[in-house]
Amino acid sequence: MMNLILGYARDRDDVRSVVMTGSRANCEAPRDPFQDYDITYLVKDVAPYRRNQQIPAYFGEIMILQTPDDMGDAASIETSYAYLMQFTDGNRIDLTFRPAADVAPIVTDSLSLVLLDKDRRFALPPPSLRSYFPCRPTVKKLADCCNEFWWVTLYVAKGLYRGQIPYAKGMLDGPLRNQLVQMLTWYVGVSTILQATAGLLGKYLKIHLTDELWGLMERTYSDAQRENV
């Protein structure tokens, strides 16, 4: 797959750079068959790459394709254009075409790994998680998070009392859990002197929490039985 990604860029003069981000650029991320390729092509002109069905076909047999810039009631006015492609062989590519001049998202993402640079524009440090580390919360942010957490518990209780399980579970696993994960993300950050991340939706919390805390966290994932919620 990497040969296809680089070959596509090498064969086209208007593709000036290829950058990979995400878990494949993160040497600390666990390796498994579900890792996708987060790829950005920096091109002279994005227009020829919009809604171009030859692009997905180049990389393999498509199982499912999504073009998020075309979704919704109105097409996106973004200057970039993305193809999210899941292939029948198990590979997945999140491929974005971006104007060559628009390098800000690349240089500000510490997980950017330059795979091809025809113009020798980039001099990036090795990929790291530094731009993903949490910031220490202000007193107000912490207070707001706690307030929202306890406020939403009332909605969960109301839903349970009324026998409205979809509502109660929606509040529990939506806004309430968001605040819990935020608090634990700050906890992990402060505990590691802001040198670790809990990951998207707290996916790395198990790595950083004690067995006791992780056990408590697991218990918050209930089924639909009222007494368990």
N, CA, C and O of each residue as an XYZ file, in Angstrom:
916
protein
N       0.823     -1.206      0.000
C       0.000      0.000      0.000
C       0.863      1.264      0.000
O       0.536      2.240     -0.675
N       1.950      1.247      0.747
C       2.832      2.416      0.763
C       3.431      2.666     -0.619
O       3.613      3.816     -1.018
N       3.737      1.594     -1.351
C       4.252      1.758     -2.715
C       3.213      2.427     -3.619
O       3.558      3.262     -4.455
N       1.950      2.059     -3.450
C       0.886      2.689     -4.229
C       0.760      4.170     -3.888
O       0.615      5.016     -4.771
N       0.817      4.466     -2.595
C       0.679      5.855     -2.141
C       1.790      6.724     -2.719
O       1.535      7.807     -3.244
N       3.017      6.240     -2.617
C       4.146      7.023     -3.124
C       4.197      7.004     -4.649
O       4.561      8.002     -5.271
N       3.835      5.876     -5.250
C       3.845      5.790     -6.706
C       2.874      6.765     -7.341
O       3.184      7.378     -8.363
N       1.700      6.912     -6.743
C       0.712      7.857     -7.263
C       1.290      9.265     -7.276
O       1.095     10.009     -8.237
N       1.995      9.631     -6.222
C       2.557     10.981     -6.124
C       3.740     11.174     -7.068
O       3.876     12.228     -7.689
N       4.584     10.172     -7.177
C       5.772     10.303     -8.034
C       5.384     10.430     -9.510
O       6.076     11.091    -10.284
N       4.286      9.799     -9.887
C       3.874      9.799    -11.290
C       3.146     11.074    -11.704
O       2.823     11.250    -12.879
N       2.889     11.957    -10.755
C       2.113     13.162    -11.056
C       2.885     14.392    -10.599
O       3.131     14.579     -9.407
N       3.259     15.214    -11.547
C       4.085     16.380    -11.238
C       3.379     17.362    -10.321
O       4.028     18.050     -9.535
N       2.043     17.436    -10.413
C       1.333     18.418     -9.593
C       1.186     17.985     -8.140
O       0.770     18.789     -7.306
N       1.515     16.743     -7.815
C       1.576     16.322     -6.414
C       2.985     16.615     -5.920
O       3.942     15.958     -6.329
N       3.111     17.603     -5.040
C       4.435     18.082     -4.662
C       4.968     17.437     -3.390
O       6.179     17.290     -3.228
N       4.079     17.055     -2.498
C       4.526     16.450     -1.235
C       3.519     15.409     -0.778
O       2.336     15.468     -1.116
N       4.018     14.453     -0.001
C       3.172     13.439      0.620
C       3.496     13.418      2.109
O       4.658     13.306      2.499
N       2.465     13.526      2.932
C       2.657     13.559      4.381
C       1.731     12.540      5.028
O       0.555     12.443      4.675
N       2.263     11.786      5.970
C       1.457     10.834      6.732
C       1.341     11.312      8.171
O       2.319     11.766      8.764
N       0.136     11.206      8.729
C      -0.100     11.532     10.129
C      -0.804     10.348     10.787
O      -0.900      9.271     10.198
N      -1.291     10.548     11.997
C      -2.056      9.501     12.659
C      -1.197      8.418     13.273
O       0.005      8.592     13.475
N      -1.836      7.292     13.568
C      -1.182      6.242     14.346
C       0.005      5.609     13.628
O       0.951      5.170     14.282
N      -0.026      5.553     12.305
C       1.105      4.954     11.586
C       2.355      5.830     11.659
O       3.466      5.342     11.453
N       2.181      7.106     11.948
C       3.331      7.988     12.133
C       3.779      8.036     13.583
O       4.804      8.638     13.903
N       3.014      7.404     14.457
C       3.287      7.414     15.893
C       3.981      6.119     16.283
O       3.360      5.057     16.293
N       5.247      6.203     16.600
C       6.018      5.000     16.933
C       5.549      4.365     18.235
O       5.864      3.205     18.500
N       4.801      5.103     19.053
C       4.318      4.573     20.326
C       2.958      3.888     20.198
O       2.519      3.213     21.129
N       2.296      4.052     19.072
C       0.963      3.464     18.901
C       1.067      1.962     18.671
O       1.948      1.512     17.939
N       0.177      1.174     19.289
C       0.177     -0.272     19.047
C      -0.084     -0.575     17.573
O      -0.888      0.097     16.928
N       0.593     -1.582     17.052
C       0.403     -1.980     15.656
C      -0.647     -3.083     15.571
O      -0.587     -4.069     16.304
N      -1.606     -2.904     14.671
C      -2.615     -3.938     14.461
C      -3.170     -3.810     13.039
O      -2.889     -2.828     12.352
N      -3.960     -4.803     12.594
C      -4.442     -4.799     11.206
C      -5.426     -3.673     10.895
O      -5.729     -3.425      9.728
N      -5.925     -2.991     11.924
C      -6.945     -1.970     11.701
C      -6.371     -0.565     11.550
O      -7.125      0.391     11.368
N      -5.066     -0.428     11.621
C      -4.479      0.899     11.442
C      -4.685      1.378     10.010
O      -4.400      0.658      9.053
N      -5.180      2.598      9.882
C      -5.359      3.139      8.542
C      -4.182      4.033      8.169
O      -3.324      4.345      8.995
N      -4.166      4.424      6.934
C      -3.146      5.340      6.416
C      -3.768      6.733      6.322
O      -4.659      6.969      5.505
N      -3.299      7.640      7.153
C      -3.751      9.031      7.090
C      -2.763      9.796      6.218
O      -1.663     10.139      6.653
N      -3.171     10.053      4.995
C      -2.259     10.599      3.987
C      -2.775     11.937      3.462
O      -3.967     12.100      3.197
N      -1.861     12.880      3.318
C      -2.173     14.160      2.674
C      -1.276     14.343      1.463
O      -0.053     14.236      1.556
N      -1.898     14.619      0.325
C      -1.167     15.029     -0.873
C      -1.259     16.552     -0.983
O      -2.356     17.108     -1.032
N      -0.122     17.212     -1.020
C      -0.085     18.645     -1.269
C       0.073     18.853     -2.769
O       1.075     18.445     -3.356
N      -0.915     19.484     -3.384
C      -0.982     19.561     -4.845
C      -1.075     21.015     -5.317
O      -1.440     21.913     -4.559
N      -0.736     21.215     -6.584
C      -0.809     22.556     -7.171
C      -2.252     23.036     -7.271
O      -2.544     24.209     -7.038
N      -3.146     22.119     -7.619
C      -4.553     22.474     -7.811
C      -5.420     21.313     -7.349
O      -5.283     20.193     -7.842
N      -6.308     21.580     -6.404
C      -7.150     20.520     -5.849
C      -8.282     20.133     -6.802
O      -8.766     19.002     -6.754
N      -8.701     21.041     -7.651
C      -9.899     20.835     -8.484
C      -9.925     19.507     -9.247
O     -10.959     18.841     -9.239
N      -8.836     19.091     -9.904
C      -8.895     17.829    -10.662
C      -9.100     16.594     -9.786
O      -9.437     15.521    -10.287
N      -8.897     16.748     -8.488
C      -8.990     15.597     -7.589
C     -10.331     15.530     -6.861
O     -10.556     14.613     -6.071
N     -11.200     16.462     -7.107
C     -12.528     16.434     -6.503
C     -13.449     15.493     -7.289
O     -13.528     15.556     -8.516
N     -14.134     14.630     -6.555
C     -15.129     13.729     -7.161
C     -14.553     12.977     -8.357
O     -15.209     12.818     -9.386
N     -13.348     12.533     -8.201
C     -12.650     11.812     -9.266
C     -12.654     10.325     -8.925
O     -11.876      9.882     -8.079
N     -13.508      9.565     -9.565
C     -13.675      8.155     -9.222
C     -12.476      7.297     -9.608
O     -12.378      6.148     -9.177
N     -11.576      7.828    -10.402
C     -10.369      7.082    -10.738
C      -9.415      6.990     -9.547
O      -8.576      6.092     -9.481
N      -9.552      7.916     -8.623
C      -8.641      7.926     -7.469
C      -8.877      6.726     -6.562
O      -7.922      5.995     -6.295
N     -10.095      6.476     -6.069
C     -10.299      5.280     -5.248
C      -9.920      3.997     -5.984
O      -9.336      3.090     -5.390
N     -10.249      3.916     -7.271
C      -9.963      2.704     -8.042
C      -8.469      2.436     -8.146
O      -8.059      1.281     -8.255
N      -7.658      3.470     -8.113
C      -6.208      3.302     -8.229
C      -5.654      2.486     -7.060
O      -4.723      1.700     -7.234
N      -6.220      2.672     -5.887
C      -5.643      2.068     -4.687
C      -6.186      0.677     -4.374
O      -5.622     -0.020     -3.530
N      -7.254      0.259     -5.023
C      -7.753     -1.086     -4.770
C      -9.252     -1.197     -4.961
O      -9.912     -0.268     -5.425
N      -9.773     -2.362     -4.591
C     -11.206     -2.625     -4.713
C     -11.926     -2.059     -3.494
O     -11.671     -2.479     -2.366
N     -12.809     -1.121     -3.720
C     -13.479     -0.407     -2.641
C     -14.574     -1.258     -1.997
O     -15.397     -1.857     -2.688
N     -14.569     -1.300     -0.662
C     -15.683     -1.886      0.079
C     -16.704     -0.799      0.414
O     -17.904     -0.966      0.197
N     -16.206      0.313      0.944
C     -17.071      1.452      1.237
C     -16.245      2.724      1.111
O     -15.076      2.767      1.491
N     -16.879      3.755      0.570
C     -16.207      5.029      0.313
C     -17.028      6.152      0.922
O     -18.257      6.159      0.842
N     -16.325      7.103      1.532
C     -16.989      8.298      2.035
C     -16.208      9.524      1.582
O     -14.980      9.560      1.660
N     -16.944     10.531      1.104
C     -16.329     11.818      0.757
C     -16.996     12.875      1.635
O     -18.004     13.457      1.234
N     -16.454     13.129      2.817
C     -17.115     13.998      3.800
C     -17.363     15.413      3.309
O     -18.285     16.077      3.785
N     -16.558     15.886      2.366
C     -16.759     17.250      1.865
C     -18.013     17.374      1.012
O     -18.467     18.487      0.743
N     -18.581     16.249      0.581
C     -19.805     16.269     -0.217
C     -21.044     15.927      0.603
O     -22.154     15.943      0.071
N     -20.879     15.624      1.868
C     -22.006     15.187      2.685
C     -22.740     16.388      3.275
O     -22.174     17.472      3.418
N     -24.003     16.175      3.612
C     -24.819     17.259      4.136
C     -25.623     17.924      3.032
O     -25.578     17.508      1.874
N     -26.356     18.956      3.403
C     -27.240     19.632      2.454
C     -26.491     20.464      1.429
O     -26.972     20.671      0.315
N     -25.311     20.940      1.808
C     -24.535     21.782      0.895
C     -23.110     21.276      0.842
O     -22.551     20.872      1.861
N     -22.523     21.297     -0.335
C     -21.141     20.848     -0.485
C     -20.210     21.762      0.296
O     -20.466     22.959      0.427
N     -19.135     21.192      0.810
C     -18.167     21.960      1.587
C     -17.463     22.988      0.708
O     -17.212     22.755     -0.474
N     -17.152     24.128      1.315
C     -16.385     25.150      0.597
C     -14.910     25.079      0.985
O     -14.136     25.987      0.679
N     -14.530     24.007      1.653
C     -13.133     23.833      2.035
C     -12.255     23.768      0.787
O     -12.674     23.285     -0.265
N     -11.037     24.262      0.931
C     -10.109     24.208     -0.202
C      -9.540     22.814     -0.392
O      -9.044     22.489     -1.471
N      -9.606     21.986      0.644
C      -9.116     20.614      0.544
C     -10.260     19.677      0.154
O     -11.425     20.074      0.139
N      -9.906     18.423     -0.161
C     -10.920     17.431     -0.513
C     -10.417     16.068     -0.059
O      -9.258     15.717     -0.282
N     -11.307     15.297      0.585
C     -10.884     14.038      1.191
C     -11.676     12.848      0.670
O     -12.866     12.945      0.370
N     -10.971     11.715      0.572
C     -11.570     10.410      0.284
C     -11.254      9.492      1.469
O     -10.087      9.270      1.792
N     -12.285      8.965      2.107
C     -12.099      7.963      3.150
C     -12.427      6.616      2.527
O     -13.577      6.355      2.174
N     -11.429      5.767      2.391
C     -11.576      4.558      1.578
C     -11.247      3.298      2.374
O     -10.144      3.151      2.901
N     -12.219      2.393      2.452
C     -12.002      1.071      3.026
C     -11.995      0.072      1.879
O     -12.942      0.006      1.095
N     -10.919     -0.707      1.786
C     -10.758     -1.637      0.669
C     -11.064     -3.066      1.099
O     -11.006     -3.393      2.284
N     -11.387     -3.902      0.139
C     -11.752     -5.286      0.433
C     -10.583     -6.096      0.973
O     -10.796     -7.133      1.601
N      -9.342     -5.641      0.742
C      -8.187     -6.379      1.256
C      -7.857     -6.015      2.695
O      -6.871     -6.504      3.245
N      -8.679     -5.154      3.317
C      -8.476     -4.776      4.709
C      -7.793     -3.442      4.903
O      -7.851     -2.870      5.991
N      -7.146     -2.935      3.866
C      -6.488     -1.635      3.981
C      -7.515     -0.508      3.994
O      -8.591     -0.610      3.404
N      -7.150      0.566      4.683
C      -7.974      1.771      4.688
C      -7.058      2.975      4.543
O      -5.991      3.045      5.153
N      -7.501      3.924      3.716
C      -6.760      5.168      3.535
C      -7.703      6.343      3.748
O      -8.773      6.406      3.143
N      -7.308      7.262      4.600
C      -7.967      8.561      4.693
C      -7.083      9.526      3.916
O      -6.059      9.984      4.422
N      -7.480      9.830      2.694
C      -6.634     10.570      1.758
C      -7.184     11.974      1.538
O      -8.332     12.146      1.128
N      -6.356     12.968      1.814
C      -6.754     14.365      1.645
C      -5.867     15.048      0.616
O      -4.642     14.937      0.664
N      -6.491     15.747     -0.305
C      -5.772     16.601     -1.255
C      -5.860     18.036     -0.743
O      -6.948     18.556     -0.497
N      -4.711     18.660     -0.590
C      -4.652     20.000     -0.006
C      -3.769     20.888     -0.877
O      -2.778     20.405     -1.425
N      -4.100     22.178     -1.024
C      -3.237     23.068     -1.804
C      -1.814     23.076     -1.266
O      -1.603     23.080     -0.053
N      -0.855     23.077     -2.152
C       0.552     23.011     -1.745
C       0.945     24.160     -0.836
O       1.863     24.027     -0.027
N       0.255     25.296     -0.963
C       0.582     26.452     -0.125
C       0.016     26.332      1.285
O       0.433     27.059      2.187
N      -0.923     25.427      1.475
C      -1.602     25.298      2.769
C      -0.872     24.286      3.647
O      -1.316     23.148      3.801
N       0.236     24.707      4.211
C       1.061     23.790      4.998
C       0.810     23.909      6.493
O       1.365     23.128      7.266
N      -0.008     24.861      6.924
C      -0.221     25.073      8.359
C      -0.686     23.811      9.084
O      -0.149     23.499     10.147
N      -1.679     23.064      8.542
C      -2.097     21.851      9.249
C      -0.986     20.805      9.349
O      -1.008     19.954     10.239
N      -0.031     20.869      8.447
C       1.072     19.907      8.453
C       2.098     20.271      9.522
O       2.489     19.427     10.328
N       2.526     21.517      9.525
C       3.602     21.920     10.434
C       3.125     22.014     11.874
O       3.942     21.940     12.792
N       1.822     22.176     12.099
C       1.319     22.262     13.470
C       0.966     20.903     14.058
O       0.728     20.799     15.261
N       0.929     19.868     13.241
C       0.640     18.512     13.722
C       1.962     17.807     13.988
O       2.712     17.504     13.060
N       2.241     17.549     15.253
C       3.537     16.964     15.615
C       3.697     15.529     15.133
O       4.797     14.980     15.198
N       2.618     14.908     14.648
C       2.714     13.547     14.115
C       2.896     13.530     12.601
O       2.759     12.480     11.973
N       3.201     14.677     12.015
C       3.416     14.731     10.565
C       4.745     14.084     10.192
O       5.801     14.449     10.711
N       4.670     13.125      9.289
C       5.854     12.448      8.770
C       5.891     12.661      7.256
O       5.018     12.176      6.536
N       6.888     13.378      6.786
C       6.996     13.680      5.359
C       7.553     12.461      4.629
O       8.672     12.027      4.900
N       6.774     11.915      3.711
C       7.184     10.738      2.940
C       7.826     11.121      1.612
O       8.678     10.399      1.094
N       7.413     12.256      1.069
C       7.944     12.727     -0.208
C       7.865     14.246     -0.229
O       6.834     14.828      0.109
N       8.954     14.878     -0.625
C       9.019     16.344     -0.638
C       9.810     16.773     -1.871
O      11.023     16.969     -1.805
N       9.113     16.916     -2.987
C       9.786     17.207     -4.256
C      10.472     18.572     -4.257
O      11.462     18.768     -4.963
N       9.955     19.508     -3.477
C      10.501     20.865     -3.467
C      11.386     21.145     -2.256
O      11.877     22.260     -2.086
N      11.588     20.138     -1.425
C      12.421     20.271     -0.223
C      11.971     21.456      0.639
O      12.772     22.295      1.051
N      10.673     21.490      0.891
C      10.101     22.596      1.657
C      10.119     22.337      3.149
O      10.153     23.275      3.946
N      10.095     21.063      3.534
C       9.882     20.736      4.942
C      11.180     20.361      5.644
O      12.051     19.699      5.079
N      11.279     20.802      6.886
C      12.373     20.399      7.769
C      11.755     20.143      9.141
O      12.046     20.840     10.114
N      10.902     19.132      9.191
C      10.150     18.852     10.407
C      10.932     17.939     11.339
O      11.706     17.101     10.875
N      10.742     18.088     12.654
C      11.357     17.157     13.602
C      10.701     15.787     13.494
O       9.642     15.661     12.880
N      11.305     14.766     14.076
C      10.688     13.434     14.050
C       9.290     13.476     14.666
O       9.051     14.247     15.596
N       8.376     12.669     14.167
C       7.011     12.673     14.705
C       6.995     12.367     16.201
O       7.763     11.538     16.687
N       6.120     13.041     16.908
C       5.944     12.817     18.343
C       4.525     13.215     18.722
O       3.765     13.717     17.894
N       4.179     12.984     19.979
C       2.835     13.302     20.457
C       2.744     14.686     21.095
O       1.730     15.007     21.715
N       3.772     15.501     20.955
C       3.827     16.742     21.738
C       2.623     17.662     21.507
O       2.199     18.338     22.444
N       2.063     17.711     20.309
C       0.911     18.594     20.090
C      -0.399     17.962     20.547
O      -1.454     18.590     20.450
N      -0.345     16.732     21.042
C      -1.537     16.048     21.531
C      -1.576     15.959     23.051
O      -2.573     15.513     23.620
N      -0.503     16.380     23.714
C      -0.496     16.339     25.168
C      -1.527     17.323     25.718
O      -1.677     18.420     25.182
N      -2.238     16.945     26.778
C      -3.236     17.857     27.343
C      -2.578     19.045     28.028
O      -1.449     18.960     28.511
N      -3.303     20.146     28.057
C      -2.850     21.321     28.802
C      -3.421     21.254     30.214
O      -4.500     20.703     30.431
N      -2.698     21.811     31.159
C      -3.209     21.854     32.526
C      -4.470     22.723     32.552
O      -4.448     23.851     32.059
N      -5.568     22.214     33.120
C      -6.810     22.998     33.097
C      -6.744     24.194     34.034
O      -6.091     24.145     35.076
N      -7.417     25.252     33.657
C      -7.574     26.376     34.570
C      -8.583     25.989     35.646
O      -9.313     25.008     35.502
N      -8.617     26.757     36.709
C      -9.586     26.500     37.775
C     -11.006     26.564     37.223
O     -11.859     25.757     37.595
N     -11.257     27.518     36.340
C     -12.598     27.664     35.776
C     -12.968     26.470     34.896
O     -14.090     25.970     34.975
N     -12.035     26.009     34.058
C     -12.330     24.863     33.200
C     -12.642     23.624     34.027
O     -13.550     22.862     33.696
N     -11.890     23.427     35.099
C     -12.140     22.274     35.959
C     -13.499     22.397     36.635
O     -14.256     21.429     36.702
N     -13.805     23.594     37.136
C     -15.093     23.807     37.792
C     -16.247     23.622     36.810
O     -17.268     23.027     37.154
N     -16.084     24.131     35.591
C     -17.134     23.976     34.577
C     -17.361     22.510     34.235
O     -18.500     22.076     34.059
N     -16.279     21.752     34.141
C     -16.377     20.329     33.825
C     -17.123     19.585     34.929
O     -18.006     18.774     34.652
N     -16.765     19.864     36.173
C     -17.438     19.212     37.303
C     -18.911     19.594     37.354
O     -19.770     18.746     37.596
N     -19.201     20.871     37.125
C     -20.582     21.337     37.150
C     -21.420     20.629     36.091
O     -22.533     20.181     36.367
N     -20.878     20.530     34.873
C     -21.607     19.865     33.790
C     -21.818     18.385     34.099
O     -22.878     17.830     33.811
N     -20.808     17.754     34.685
C     -20.907     16.337     35.036
C     -22.075     16.110     35.995
O     -22.943     15.276     35.739
N     -22.091     16.857     37.097
C     -23.134     16.638     38.096
C     -24.500     17.089     37.591
O     -25.522     16.510     37.960
N     -24.523     18.116     36.750
C     -25.797     18.577     36.205
C     -26.443     17.505     35.328
O     -27.649     17.272     35.410
N     -25.640     16.860     34.498
C     -26.197     15.859     33.582
C     -26.630     14.597     34.320
O     -27.491     13.868     33.828
N     -26.053     14.321     35.488
C     -26.507     13.150     36.250
C     -27.997     13.241     36.563
O     -28.677     12.222     36.675
N     -28.500     14.469     36.704
C     -29.929     14.643     36.979
C     -30.773     14.170     35.797
O     -31.860     13.626     35.989
N     -30.280     14.374     34.585
C     -31.004     13.908     33.404
C     -31.021     12.381     33.345
O     -32.023     11.774     32.966
N     -29.903     11.773     33.723
C     -29.852     10.309     33.752
C     -30.871      9.774     34.747
O     -31.620      8.844     34.448
N     -30.888     10.378     35.944
C     -31.834      9.946     36.974
C     -33.276     10.133     36.504
O     -34.121      9.267     36.729
N     -33.555     11.255     35.856
C     -34.908     11.522     35.361
C     -35.325     10.480     34.332
O     -36.451      9.983     34.361
N     -34.411     10.152     33.424
C     -34.726      9.158     32.415
C     -34.994      7.791     33.016
O     -35.899      7.083     32.574
N     -34.207      7.412     34.027
C     -34.413      6.123     34.687
C     -35.753      6.089     35.412
O     -36.480      5.099     35.339
N     -36.073      7.164     36.105
C     -37.336      7.226     36.853
C     -38.526      7.067     35.918
O     -39.520      6.431     36.267
N     -38.418      7.647     34.734
C     -39.525      7.597     33.778
C     -39.505      6.347     32.904
O     -40.382      6.156     32.062
N     -38.505      5.501     33.109
C     -38.398      4.304     32.289
C     -37.960      4.587     30.870
O     -38.208      3.785     29.970
N     -37.312      5.718     30.661
C     -36.860      6.128     29.326
C     -35.384      5.753     29.148
O     -34.501      6.607     29.211
N     -35.142      4.478     28.928
C     -33.774      3.968     28.850
C     -32.971      4.613     27.713
O     -31.815      4.970     27.938
N     -33.528      4.781     26.497
C     -32.729      5.438     25.452
C     -32.257      6.832     25.866
O     -31.124      7.220     25.577
N     -33.127      7.582     26.542
C     -32.762      8.929     26.993
C     -31.686      8.861     28.077
O     -30.682      9.571     28.015
N     -31.910      7.996     29.072
C     -30.955      7.884     30.177
C     -29.591      7.424     29.685
O     -28.565      7.981     30.075
N     -29.580      6.410     28.828
C     -28.307      5.911     28.303
C     -27.643      6.937     27.390
O     -26.418      7.064     27.375
N     -28.459      7.669     26.631
C     -27.896      8.702     25.771
C     -27.182      9.770     26.573
O     -26.102     10.221     26.192
N     -27.786     10.179     27.692
C     -27.150     11.170     28.556
C     -25.923     10.593     29.253
O     -24.908     11.274     29.400
N     -26.020      9.337     29.681
C     -24.907      8.706     30.381
C     -23.701      8.528     29.471
O     -22.576      8.852     29.852
N     -23.933      8.015     28.274
C     -22.825      7.694     27.372
C     -22.454      8.843     26.445
O     -21.506      8.732     25.668
N     -23.197      9.945     26.521
C     -22.890     11.125     25.723
C     -22.267     12.220     26.565
O     -21.082     12.144     26.889
N     -23.044     13.247     26.932
C     -22.474     14.397     27.646
C     -21.866     14.058     29.000
O     -20.867     14.664     29.386
N     -22.442     13.103     29.733
C     -21.881     12.762     31.039
C     -20.515     12.102     30.888
O     -19.561     12.474     31.572
N     -20.423     11.122     29.992
C     -19.139     10.445     29.797
C     -18.091     11.393     29.212
O     -16.906     11.269     29.520
N     -18.512     12.321     28.384
C     -17.552     13.280     27.832
C     -16.824     14.035     28.938
O     -15.617     14.260     28.856
N     -17.563     14.424     29.969
C     -16.937     15.159     31.078
C     -16.030     14.241     31.901
O     -14.966     14.662     32.355
N     -16.447     13.003     32.090
C     -15.615     12.053     32.826
C     -14.297     11.816     32.102
O     -13.232     11.828     32.720
N     -14.370     11.601     30.793
C     -13.151     11.380     30.012
C     -12.274     12.625     30.032
O     -11.049     12.518     30.089
N     -12.886     13.801     29.987
C     -12.105     15.033     30.057
C     -11.353     15.133     31.377
O     -10.175     15.492     31.402
N     -12.035     14.816     32.476
C     -11.387     14.865     33.790
C     -10.237     13.870     33.873
O      -9.167     14.192     34.390
N     -10.455     12.668     33.368
C      -9.407     11.656     33.414
C      -8.257     12.000     32.474
O      -7.107     11.656     32.747
N      -8.560     12.673     31.374
C      -7.501     13.135     30.474
C      -6.607     14.133     31.188
O      -5.383     14.059     31.081
N      -7.204     15.060     31.910
C      -6.413     16.009     32.698
C      -5.620     15.278     33.781
O      -4.463     15.606     34.046
N      -6.253     14.286     34.401
C      -5.575     13.519     35.452
C      -4.327     12.839     34.904
O      -3.262     12.889     35.518
N      -4.467     12.206     33.746
C      -3.317     11.554     33.115
C      -2.251     12.578     32.779
O      -1.064     12.339     33.003
N      -2.665     13.716     32.244
C      -1.703     14.748     31.884
C      -0.927     15.258     33.076
O       0.301     15.331     33.039
N      -1.632     15.610     34.129
C      -0.973     16.141     35.326
C      -0.101     15.075     35.978
O       0.982     15.381     36.477
N      -0.563     13.827     35.979
C       0.199     12.739     36.608
C       1.500     12.445     35.883
O       2.432     11.896     36.472
N       1.571     12.804     34.612
C       2.774     12.535     33.812
C       3.505     13.821     33.433
O       4.303     13.837     32.495
N       3.227     14.893     34.165
C       3.829     16.210     33.900
C       3.526     16.623     32.460
O       4.385     17.149     31.753
N       2.281     16.370     32.045
C       1.792     16.745     30.711
C       2.628     16.120     29.598
O       2.898     16.756     28.578
N       3.035     14.865     29.806
C       3.837     14.160     28.807
C       3.163     12.883     28.318
O       3.827     11.983     27.803
N       1.843     12.804     28.480
C       1.106     11.632     27.995
C      -0.287     12.069     27.579
O      -0.809     13.069     28.073
N      -0.876     11.325     26.680
C      -2.220     11.636     26.199
C      -3.148     10.445     26.411
O      -2.736      9.290     26.304
N      -4.399     10.746     26.710
C      -5.398      9.690     26.867
C      -5.946      9.234     25.528
O      -6.640      8.220     25.462
N      -5.651      9.961     24.462
C      -6.114      9.583     23.135
C      -7.560      9.964     22.881
O      -8.275     10.389     23.789
N      -7.980      9.808     21.637
C      -9.341     10.134     21.238
C     -10.341      9.306     22.030
O     -10.242      8.080     22.073
N     -11.310      9.978     22.659
C     -12.356      9.332     23.460
C     -11.783      8.532     24.627
O     -12.445      7.639     25.154
N     -10.542      8.855     25.033
C      -9.938      8.167     26.166
C      -9.456      6.766     25.861
O      -9.371      5.932     26.762
N      -9.135      6.489     24.593
C      -8.808      5.110     24.209
C      -7.530      4.587     24.851
O      -7.326      3.374     24.906
N      -6.657      5.482     25.342
C      -5.425      5.034     25.989
C      -5.491      5.123     27.513
O      -4.470      4.960     28.181
N      -6.659      5.375     28.065
C      -6.764      5.528     29.517
C      -6.294      4.284     30.267
O      -5.651      4.392     31.311
N      -6.609      3.119     29.743
C      -6.235      1.880     30.438
C      -4.731      1.791     30.645
O      -4.272      1.225     31.637
N      -3.959      2.347     29.712
C      -2.500      2.302     29.807
C      -1.997      3.140     30.972
O      -1.015      2.784     31.623
N      -2.674      4.257     31.233
C      -2.142      5.240     32.176
C      -2.792      5.202     33.558
O      -2.219      5.720     34.516
N      -3.972      4.602     33.680
C      -4.642      4.553     34.973
C      -4.180      3.347     35.779
O      -3.742      2.343     35.216
N      -4.279      3.452     37.097
C      -4.007      2.296     37.945
C      -5.085      1.243     37.706
O      -6.156      1.545     37.179
N      -4.794      0.019     38.093
C      -5.785     -1.050     37.921
C      -7.082     -0.712     38.653
O      -8.176     -1.002     38.170
N      -6.942     -0.092     39.827
C      -8.132      0.261     40.605
C      -8.985      1.294     39.871
O     -10.200      1.136     39.757
N      -8.343      2.348     39.377
C      -9.092      3.382     38.666
C      -9.687      2.848     37.366
O     -10.814      3.187     37.005
N      -8.922      2.011     36.668
C      -9.460      1.461     35.428
C     -10.658      0.556     35.712
O     -11.625      0.545     34.951
N     -10.594     -0.193     36.794
C     -11.727     -1.030     37.169
C     -12.976     -0.202     37.425
O     -14.077     -0.584     37.029
N     -12.800      0.935     38.091
C     -13.936      1.829     38.322
C     -14.462      2.393     37.006
O     -15.670      2.537     36.816
N     -13.546      2.706     36.109
C     -13.958      3.236     34.807
C     -14.761      2.189     34.037
O     -15.790      2.516     33.445
N     -14.311      0.955     34.038
C     -15.022     -0.108     33.319
C     -16.454     -0.272     33.827
O     -17.367     -0.577     33.059
N     -16.632     -0.067     35.116
C     -17.959     -0.257     35.708
C     -18.956      0.804     35.251
O     -20.162      0.640     35.439
N     -18.468      1.886     34.656
C     -19.395      2.921     34.173
C     -20.046      2.529     32.850
O     -20.973      3.201     32.399
N     -19.573      1.450     32.220
C     -20.152      1.000     30.952
C     -21.218     -0.049     31.255
O     -20.921     -1.238     31.374
N     -22.447      0.402     31.375
C     -23.530     -0.495     31.766
C     -24.299     -0.991     30.550
O     -24.173     -0.460     29.446
N     -25.102     -2.026     30.786
C     -26.021     -2.464     29.741
C     -27.321     -1.675     29.883
O     -27.342     -0.634     30.540
N     -28.388     -2.151     29.284
C     -29.638     -1.399     29.286
C     -30.550     -1.738     30.464
O     -31.678     -1.251     30.540
N     -30.060     -2.573     31.383
C     -30.866     -2.892     32.552
C     -30.891     -1.698     33.503
O     -29.846     -1.150     33.855
N     -32.077     -1.308     33.906
C     -32.244     -0.088     34.700
C     -31.383     -0.092     35.948
O     -30.759      0.916     36.279
N     -31.344     -1.224     36.646
C     -30.588     -1.278     37.901
C     -29.084     -1.163     37.671
O     -28.352     -0.772     38.580
N     -28.617     -1.494     36.481
C     -27.184     -1.391     36.188
C     -26.781      0.019     35.782
O     -25.643      0.433     36.001
N     -27.719      0.757     35.190
C     -27.431      2.143     34.825
C     -27.327      2.995     36.081
O     -27.088      4.199     35.992
